[in-house]
Amino acid sequence: MQYRKEIDGLRALAVVPVILFHAGIQGFSGGFVGVDIFFVISGYLITSIIVAELETGDFTISGFYERRARRILPALFFVILVSLPLAWWLLLPHELVAFGRSIIAVMVFASNILFWQESDYFATDSELIPLLHTWSLAVEEQYYIIFPILLLVCWKLGLRWVTAILATIAVISLGLAEWGWRHDASGNFYLLPSRVWELMAGAGCALYLSNKPQPTGTLSQVLSLSGLGLLMLSILWLDDTIPFPGIYAILPVLGTALIILFAHQGNWTGKLLSLPALVGIGLVSYSAYLWHQPMFAFARLYYAEEPGLVIMSGLAVLTFGLAFISWRFVERPFRQRQNFSRKQIFIMALMGSIAFVLIALAFIMLEGIPARFA
């Protein structure tokens, strides 16, 4: 798969608004749509990789999960590991019990289900949950369990049938999202069925570009700029009073799809998103996303009142410093196959998950270890 700088720039356009939104900085009321941008990008990249391997006959389920484990788990484990002493220091017993439950949910790819049952994403007290943001990882992980198998089974039917099947799933999912915010707003926000259409939008982009060259010329210029405009409108105009996801989520999803399909190095949008600063932020965007919520939550727990703009802005900047460190010294080494074999990756993933589950069970069974405050 050919590397596209503008996709990393698009990642930057996703992660920065999310971080500023969670920092409480004014002017980014729709910053939460950064997650929707990530979903579309993920759907595009994952499908592009799978389709390329299916066409050459190289695709295997074990190879797919190995790549996902290398990409997701090392940085995630590192952030949770660093969060443990902070949780021990700052969380009250009932909060430490809840933290333990969230760790277990993260390890079994179900934190979105846990937070659906326990927390409203837009409620003020959700700002104090260190691992709240992992709900989006759980959505993607659940998607990774189902989607590769679905694509593998359907691939022999031909590209038209695959496209039709994925489009049907996307339409049903969008319909569920529009129905869901009226009947269970929290479940609609957190759960895979009402989110899968966003991932399918990215998958559709991948299927189109796998079969046809990327459009160029005036049309690509206009449509890629339109996509950028839709993203800006989503970030600056949407807010937590608007039912989401549903029809309104079409704005960031369509905007992201237009950029994926039409932005390239020969037009303004592609050149803008390929600026070194944006590409650099995009490269560390996953680690930045992992770091920001624990940092903000622990800061809010430490201070008696909501931290001021200077503190939250400083923490937002620090997020990217920590993101670079974990990208350079955790993410990159584990992605290199010469450093760790597939067997080693799977063993470390299993052992790490078991270790965190045992620690979390201790927090729960010892009722938050109130003796810490004796």
Backbone torsions as a table, in degrees:
resi	resn	phi	psi	omega
1	MET	NA	129.2	-177.9
2	GLN	-72.7	133.9	-179.9
3	TYR	-71.7	134.9	178.4
4	ARG	-121.0	112.2	179.8
5	LYS	-57.9	-36.9	-174.5
6	GLU	-65.6	-22.7	176.9
7	ILE	-71.3	-38.5	174.2
8	ASP	-65.5	-38.3	174.9
9	GLY	-62.3	-36.8	177.1
10	LEU	-65.9	-36.2	174.7
11	ARG	-59.6	-40.9	177.8
12	ALA	-61.4	-39.5	179.7
13	LEU	-68.4	-18.0	176.4
14	ALA	-87.0	-46.1	-170.1
15	VAL	-78.2	-36.8	-177.4
16	VAL	-62.0	-48.4	178.0
17	PRO	-61.5	-37.1	177.9
18	VAL	-59.8	-47.0	-178.2
19	ILE	-64.9	-44.1	-179.9
20	LEU	-66.9	-35.2	176.8
21	PHE	-63.7	-47.1	-179.3
22	HIS	-71.2	-23.0	175.7
23	ALA	-77.0	-9.8	179.9
24	GLY	78.2	20.8	-179.4
25	ILE	-80.2	129.1	-175.7
26	GLN	-64.4	149.4	176.2
27	GLY	99.4	-5.1	-178.9
28	PHE	-125.9	49.8	-174.7
29	SER	-63.4	-24.3	178.1
30	GLY	-105.1	21.2	-177.7
31	GLY	-60.0	-22.3	179.9
32	PHE	-63.0	-17.1	179.4
33	VAL	-70.2	-8.5	173.8
34	GLY	-55.7	-33.5	177.9
35	VAL	-64.6	-39.4	178.7
36	ASP	-65.2	-38.0	175.4
37	ILE	-61.2	-43.8	177.9
38	PHE	-60.4	-41.1	-179.8
39	PHE	-60.5	-44.3	-179.4
40	VAL	-65.5	-43.7	178.2
41	ILE	-60.3	-44.2	-179.5
42	SER	-61.5	-45.2	178.2
43	GLY	-59.7	-39.6	178.9
44	TYR	-66.4	-50.3	-175.3
45	LEU	-67.4	-45.1	-179.0
46	ILE	-62.1	-45.1	-179.2
47	THR	-66.4	-39.0	178.6
48	SER	-59.9	-43.6	-179.2
49	ILE	-66.8	-46.0	-178.3
50	ILE	-64.0	-45.4	-178.8
51	VAL	-61.9	-43.3	178.8
52	ALA	-59.6	-40.3	-179.7
53	GLU	-75.1	-34.4	176.4
54	LEU	-64.9	-37.2	-179.9
55	GLU	-67.3	-29.2	179.3
56	THR	-98.1	-4.5	-179.1
57	GLY	78.2	17.0	-176.1
58	ASP	-99.0	-2.4	-174.0
59	PHE	-74.6	133.5	171.6
60	THR	-136.7	147.7	178.7
61	ILE	-64.5	-41.4	-179.5
62	SER	-63.5	-39.8	178.1
63	GLY	-65.2	-38.3	178.3
64	PHE	-62.9	-48.1	-178.2
65	TYR	-69.5	-28.5	174.4
66	GLU	-62.7	-45.8	179.8
67	ARG	-62.8	-40.9	179.0
68	ARG	-65.0	-40.6	179.0
69	ALA	-63.9	-42.5	178.7
70	ARG	-63.4	-37.4	-175.8
71	ARG	-76.1	-43.2	-168.1
72	ILE	-94.5	-46.5	-163.9
73	LEU	-75.1	-42.6	-175.4
74	PRO	-57.5	-50.1	-179.7
75	ALA	-66.9	-37.8	178.3
76	LEU	-62.5	-46.9	178.2
77	PHE	-60.7	-40.0	-178.4
78	PHE	-63.8	-44.9	-179.4
79	VAL	-65.0	-42.5	178.1
80	ILE	-64.9	-39.4	178.8
81	LEU	-60.7	-44.2	178.9
82	VAL	-67.9	-30.5	-178.7
83	SER	-72.6	-24.4	-175.0
84	LEU	-58.2	-52.1	179.6
85	PRO	-64.7	-32.2	176.9
86	LEU	-67.2	-40.0	176.9
87	ALA	-64.0	-42.2	177.9
88	TRP	-58.6	-39.6	-176.3
89	TRP	-75.9	-41.8	-165.6
90	LEU	-105.8	-23.9	-172.8
91	LEU	-86.3	135.7	171.7
92	LEU	-69.2	162.7	-175.4
93	PRO	-51.8	-47.4	-178.6
94	HIS	-67.6	-29.4	177.4
95	GLU	-72.5	-35.3	178.2
96	LEU	-69.2	-35.4	174.5
97	VAL	-61.9	-45.2	178.8
98	ALA	-64.1	-37.6	177.2
99	PHE	-62.7	-41.3	177.0
100	GLY	-60.7	-43.8	177.9
101	ARG	-60.8	-40.3	-178.6
102	SER	-67.2	-35.7	177.2
103	ILE	-62.6	-45.6	178.7
104	ILE	-61.0	-43.0	179.8
105	ALA	-62.2	-39.3	177.5
106	VAL	-62.3	-42.0	-176.4
107	MET	-67.4	-26.6	-179.5
108	VAL	-106.5	18.4	175.5
109	PHE	60.1	41.0	-175.7
110	ALA	-136.0	21.2	-177.5
111	SER	-66.4	-28.2	176.5
112	ASN	-64.5	-36.0	178.2
113	ILE	-68.8	-42.3	178.2
114	LEU	-60.3	-48.8	-176.8
115	PHE	-71.3	-27.7	172.0
116	TRP	-58.6	-40.0	-177.9
117	GLN	-79.7	-25.3	-169.5
118	GLU	-114.5	-20.7	-168.1
119	SER	-146.4	141.8	169.4
120	ASP	-91.4	120.8	-174.7
121	TYR	-54.0	-35.8	-175.0
122	PHE	-94.6	0.9	178.6
123	ALA	-73.9	151.9	-177.5
124	THR	-61.1	-39.5	-177.0
125	ASP	-70.0	-15.2	177.1
126	SER	-67.8	-20.9	177.9
127	GLU	-66.8	-13.0	-178.0
128	LEU	-100.2	7.7	-178.8
129	ILE	-98.8	109.5	-172.6
130	PRO	-61.5	-32.4	-175.1
131	LEU	-109.3	19.9	-178.8
132	LEU	-56.2	-38.8	-174.6
133	HIS	-66.1	-15.2	-179.1
134	THR	-70.9	-5.2	176.9
135	TRP	-58.2	-37.4	-177.9
136	SER	-71.3	-32.1	174.7
137	LEU	-64.7	-40.4	179.5
138	ALA	-62.3	-41.1	177.4
139	VAL	-58.8	-46.8	-179.6
140	GLU	-66.2	-41.1	-179.6
141	GLU	-63.8	-40.6	176.1
142	GLN	-63.4	-38.9	175.9
143	TYR	-62.8	-41.0	-179.9
144	TYR	-65.1	-27.8	178.4
145	ILE	-70.2	-38.1	-173.1
146	ILE	-91.7	-46.3	-166.4
147	PHE	-63.6	-47.0	-178.8
148	PRO	-59.0	-38.8	179.3
149	ILE	-67.2	-42.6	177.6
150	LEU	-59.5	-46.3	-178.6
151	LEU	-66.4	-38.8	179.0
152	LEU	-63.4	-42.6	-179.0
153	VAL	-68.3	-40.2	-174.3
154	CYS	-84.1	-15.0	-171.2
155	TRP	-59.3	-36.4	-177.8
156	LYS	-67.3	-16.7	179.2
157	LEU	-74.9	-18.2	-179.0
158	GLY	106.2	160.2	-173.8
159	LEU	-62.4	-38.0	-178.7
160	ARG	-64.2	-43.3	179.7
161	TRP	-67.2	-41.3	178.2
162	VAL	-59.7	-46.6	179.5
163	THR	-60.7	-43.2	-179.0
164	ALA	-64.9	-40.8	-179.7
165	ILE	-65.3	-46.6	-179.6
166	LEU	-66.2	-37.4	177.9
167	ALA	-64.7	-39.6	178.2
168	THR	-63.3	-44.6	177.9
169	ILE	-60.7	-41.7	-179.1
170	ALA	-63.2	-44.1	-179.7
171	VAL	-63.5	-43.4	178.2
172	ILE	-62.7	-42.8	-179.2
173	SER	-63.6	-43.4	177.8
174	LEU	-63.4	-39.1	176.3
175	GLY	-62.6	-40.3	176.7
176	LEU	-63.3	-39.2	179.7
177	ALA	-64.2	-41.8	-179.5
178	GLU	-69.3	-35.1	175.1
179	TRP	-73.9	-36.9	-171.1
180	GLY	-66.4	-39.0	-176.6
181	TRP	-67.7	-18.5	177.5
182	ARG	-83.4	-22.2	-172.7
183	HIS	-116.9	-30.2	177.9
184	ASP	-154.6	82.7	-172.7
185	ALA	-60.6	-39.3	-178.5
186	SER	-68.1	-46.9	177.4
187	GLY	-62.5	-37.5	178.1
188	ASN	-61.0	-37.8	-178.6
189	PHE	-72.9	-43.3	-169.1
190	TYR	-88.9	-28.2	-164.3
191	LEU	-94.6	153.1	-174.7
192	LEU	-59.6	-43.7	-174.4
193	PRO	-54.5	-36.4	-179.7
194	SER	-90.3	2.5	178.4
195	ARG	-113.0	-17.5	-170.5
196	VAL	-64.8	-25.5	179.3
197	TRP	-64.1	-28.5	178.2
198	GLU	-69.2	-41.9	175.8
199	LEU	-66.2	-37.5	178.7
200	MET	-66.9	-30.1	175.6
201	ALA	-61.0	-43.7	176.2
202	GLY	-65.3	-39.3	177.7
203	ALA	-61.7	-39.8	177.9
204	GLY	-62.0	-40.0	176.2
205	CYS	-60.4	-42.0	-179.3
206	ALA	-64.7	-42.7	179.9
207	LEU	-64.5	-40.6	179.1
208	TYR	-63.2	-48.8	-176.5
209	LEU	-73.4	-17.9	176.7
210	SER	-75.5	-18.0	-174.8
211	ASN	-110.9	-19.6	-176.9
212	LYS	-137.1	151.4	177.1
213	PRO	-68.5	152.5	179.7
214	GLN	-64.2	129.9	-178.7
215	PRO	-61.2	146.6	177.4
216	THR	-130.3	-178.4	176.4
217	GLY	89.7	-164.6	-174.8
218	THR	-61.8	-39.4	-178.7
219	LEU	-61.0	-43.7	179.5
220	SER	-65.6	-35.0	177.8
221	GLN	-62.2	-48.5	-176.7
222	VAL	-67.1	-45.9	-175.0
223	LEU	-71.7	-36.1	178.1
224	SER	-68.9	-38.9	175.1
225	LEU	-66.2	-35.4	176.0
226	SER	-63.3	-40.1	177.0
227	GLY	-61.9	-42.9	177.6
228	LEU	-62.8	-40.0	178.1
229	GLY	-64.1	-39.5	178.3
230	LEU	-64.6	-37.3	178.1
231	LEU	-67.4	-43.5	178.6
232	MET	-62.9	-41.5	177.9
233	LEU	-61.4	-42.4	-179.8
234	SER	-62.6	-45.1	-175.8
235	ILE	-68.7	-38.6	-173.5
236	LEU	-92.1	-23.8	-173.4
237	TRP	-104.2	-43.4	-179.0
238	LEU	-65.1	155.5	175.6
239	ASP	-151.4	-178.5	-172.9
240	ASP	-77.1	1.9	175.1
241	THR	-90.3	-10.7	-177.8
242	ILE	-90.0	132.2	178.4
243	PRO	-58.0	129.9	-172.1
244	PHE	-155.1	138.8	-4.0
245	PRO	-81.6	164.8	-177.6
246	GLY	170.5	-144.1	-179.0
247	ILE	-58.4	-38.0	-178.1
248	TYR	-64.9	-27.8	-179.9
249	ALA	-69.3	-12.4	176.2
250	ILE	-61.2	-31.1	-178.4
251	LEU	-58.1	-58.6	-179.8
252	PRO	-69.5	-32.7	-178.6
253	VAL	-68.0	-47.3	177.9
254	LEU	-64.9	-40.8	178.3
255	GLY	-59.6	-44.3	179.2
256	THR	-65.1	-42.6	-180.0
257	ALA	-62.3	-41.0	179.2
258	LEU	-63.2	-38.6	178.7
259	ILE	-68.1	-43.8	179.1
260	ILE	-60.2	-41.8	-175.7
261	LEU	-76.5	-35.3	-167.0
262	PHE	-120.1	-15.2	178.4
263	ALA	-78.7	135.0	177.1
264	HIS	-156.0	176.3	-173.5
265	GLN	-66.3	-12.1	-178.9
266	GLY	-95.2	-0.9	178.4
267	ASN	-125.9	171.4	-171.1
268	TRP	-63.1	-43.1	-178.2
269	THR	-63.8	-44.7	178.7
270	GLY	-61.8	-40.7	178.9
271	LYS	-67.4	-40.0	178.9
272	LEU	-63.0	-47.7	-178.0
273	LEU	-72.9	-12.3	178.1
274	SER	-94.8	4.5	176.1
275	LEU	-58.7	138.6	-174.8
276	PRO	-53.0	-38.3	-178.8
277	ALA	-63.4	-43.7	-179.8
278	LEU	-69.4	-40.6	178.3
279	VAL	-62.7	-41.0	178.6
280	GLY	-61.7	-44.1	177.2
281	ILE	-63.9	-40.1	179.2
282	GLY	-62.1	-37.7	180.0
283	LEU	-63.1	-33.9	-178.2
284	VAL	-102.5	12.4	-172.4
285	SER	-62.6	-37.2	-179.6
286	TYR	-64.1	-47.9	178.1
287	SER	-63.9	-39.1	178.5
288	ALA	-61.9	-41.6	177.9
289	TYR	-62.2	-41.6	180.0
290	LEU	-64.8	-39.4	-173.9
291	TRP	-76.7	-33.2	-163.8
292	HIS	-65.7	-44.7	-175.1
293	GLN	-67.0	-45.8	175.9
294	PRO	-59.0	-40.8	-179.6
295	MET	-62.6	-46.5	-179.1
296	PHE	-66.7	-42.1	-178.1
297	ALA	-65.1	-45.4	-179.3
298	PHE	-67.3	-34.4	176.3
299	ALA	-64.3	-42.7	178.9
300	ARG	-66.9	-32.2	176.8
301	LEU	-72.4	-32.1	-177.8
302	TYR	-71.8	-43.7	-177.2
303	TYR	-86.4	143.4	-179.7
304	ALA	-66.2	-33.0	179.3
305	GLU	-119.1	169.9	177.9
306	GLU	-57.1	124.5	179.0
307	PRO	-57.1	146.6	-178.3
308	GLY	-73.1	176.3	-176.9
309	LEU	-60.3	-39.7	-177.8
310	VAL	-64.0	-44.6	-179.2
311	ILE	-65.5	-47.4	-177.6
312	MET	-67.6	-36.0	176.4
313	SER	-66.2	-41.2	177.4
314	GLY	-62.1	-40.7	177.9
315	LEU	-66.2	-35.5	177.2
316	ALA	-63.1	-41.1	177.2
317	VAL	-66.9	-42.7	179.2
318	LEU	-61.4	-32.3	177.6
319	THR	-53.3	-43.1	-177.2
320	PHE	-74.8	-28.6	173.1
321	GLY	-64.5	-47.1	177.2
322	LEU	-64.9	-35.8	179.3
323	ALA	-63.0	-41.2	178.2
324	PHE	-63.5	-42.2	-179.3
325	ILE	-61.2	-48.3	-177.8
326	SER	-71.1	-31.8	175.5
327	TRP	-66.2	-44.3	-175.9
328	ARG	-72.8	-40.8	-170.6
329	PHE	-108.3	-6.4	177.6
330	VAL	-122.0	-57.6	-177.1
331	GLU	-61.0	-55.5	-173.5
332	ARG	-61.2	-47.1	-179.2
333	PRO	-59.6	-38.1	-177.6
334	PHE	-75.8	-17.2	176.4
335	ARG	-80.3	-17.5	-177.8
336	GLN	-82.0	116.5	-176.1
337	ARG	-68.6	-22.0	177.2
338	GLN	-72.2	-19.0	178.6
339	ASN	-85.6	-40.6	-177.3
340	PHE	-140.0	130.3	178.8
341	SER	-77.4	170.7	177.2
342	ARG	-59.9	-44.2	179.9
343	LYS	-60.6	-43.6	179.4
344	GLN	-63.5	-40.5	179.3
345	ILE	-61.4	-47.5	-179.0
346	PHE	-65.2	-39.1	179.0
347	ILE	-65.4	-46.1	179.5
348	MET	-64.2	-37.0	177.6
349	ALA	-62.7	-44.5	-179.7
350	LEU	-66.7	-48.1	-177.3
351	MET	-65.9	-40.7	178.0
352	GLY	-62.8	-43.0	179.5
353	SER	-62.8	-43.9	179.6
354	ILE	-62.2	-42.9	-179.0
355	ALA	-61.4	-44.8	-179.8
356	PHE	-67.2	-37.8	177.8
357	VAL	-63.2	-41.0	179.5
358	LEU	-64.3	-42.3	177.1
359	ILE	-62.5	-44.3	-179.6
360	ALA	-63.8	-40.7	177.5
361	LEU	-62.1	-36.2	177.2
362	ALA	-63.4	-43.2	177.3
363	PHE	-58.2	-41.5	-176.1
364	ILE	-74.1	-49.2	-175.3
365	MET	-68.1	-29.4	177.8
366	LEU	-92.5	13.9	173.6
367	GLU	55.0	43.1	175.9
368	GLY	79.9	7.9	175.6
369	ILE	49.7	65.5	-179.1
370	PRO	-61.5	-18.8	179.9
371	ALA	-64.0	-14.4	176.4
372	ARG	-57.6	-29.1	-174.6
373	PHE	-100.8	9.0	-178.6
374	ALA	-67.7	NA	NA
